[in-house]
Amino acid sequence: MNRDEFEAIRDIPDKVIETNIKLSQRANTAPARVADGIVIQNSSGVALRLNISFNPESGAKTLNVCAAGVGPICRLDVDGPAHRPAGRSHKHSLQTPRCPGKNLPTGVQDRPELSGQTISELFLLFCKLAKIEHRGTFEQ
């Protein structure tokens, strides 16, 4: 996937998450609470999945969109480890076809204004920025 294809998917106005989302703690992710494989319906023909992670002990929050056959294409990290030159709250997005294989290292945007927001607030903001309509409930 190249940057133009990523932007085309990002800008599709009909993306929808139909399911309720509930973060749960699992032995292999403790203390983080996660929801994985959330289907993002869309008209692009690309299978998109959202993964959400929230660590109540550290306050770190991650929302990550993956495209089938490609890998991660967009991620929002808030109150987690710094990603130089960006700080603890930042946004990753696909810049080149090689980015997914390298975990989106290029073009990281610092987003310090997001620090301190709850996972629920970030989910709503993420959906707004990504033009995703959520038709279910969100429970952390």
KATAUR-V26141 format. One record per residue. N is the residue number from 1. NEAR is the number of other ideal C-beta (glycine too) atoms within 8 Angstrom. Layout:
n near
N NEAR
N NEAR
This chain:
n near
1 9
2 7
3 8
4 6
5 8
6 13
7 8
8 9
9 13
10 10
11 7
12 11
13 5
14 7
15 13
16 11
17 16
18 7
19 7
20 7
21 14
22 6
23 12
24 7
25 9
26 7
27 4
28 4
29 9
30 7
31 7
32 10
33 12
34 13
35 10
36 7
37 5
38 12
39 10
40 12
41 8
42 11
43 5
44 8
45 3
46 9
47 7
48 14
49 12
50 11
51 14
52 16
53 12
54 13
55 11
56 6
57 5
58 6
59 7
60 13
61 16
62 13
63 12
64 12
65 14
66 11
67 13
68 8
69 4
70 9
71 7
72 12
73 15
74 14
75 12
76 15
77 14
78 14
79 10
80 10
81 6
82 6
83 9
84 4
85 4
86 11
87 8
88 11
89 14
90 13
91 10
92 14
93 12
94 12
95 8
96 8
97 6
98 6
99 12
100 14
101 6
102 8
103 7
104 15
105 7
106 8
107 6
108 12
109 8
110 9
111 11
112 8
113 5
114 11
115 9
116 4
117 9
118 6
119 10
120 8
121 8
122 14
123 13
124 9
125 10
126 11
127 11
128 7
129 6
130 10
131 9
132 10
133 7
134 10
135 6
136 9
137 5
138 10
139 7
140 8
